[in-house]
Amino acid sequence: CPPGRRVQSSKRAPTPPRLLTEEEYRLQGEVETRKALAELRSFCQSPDFSAWSTVSRIQSPKRFADFVGGASHVTPNEVSVHEREFGLESLFVDEQLFEEDDDDDDDDD
């Protein structure tokens, strides 16, 4: 290619990145979270990790030790609360609230 042609092609606007679907976004979040938790566990089990200084600063040392040993990072109660606030149940409640708001607006007319 002649030198002028290379300059011309490099001036083209970059193509915008493809946006993720909701499912792809959720899946990527799960994968990356699992990966980061595994890295954290691995670091906490390494000789470079200062267990005593960490344990002295956290509220629940037993829960932390369980996590490092392979237990979940969230309790069943935390999962339940999250599902109520952000799961399908909350979407249904939100839809009902918005529908009621729309009905109220119609009554004002």
Secondary structure as UniProt FT lines:
FT   HELIX           3..10
FT   HELIX           22..44
FT   TURN            47..48
FT   HELIX           51..55
FT   TURN            56..57
FT   HELIX           61..68
FT   TURN            69..70
FT   HELIX           76..86
FT   HELIX           88..108
//
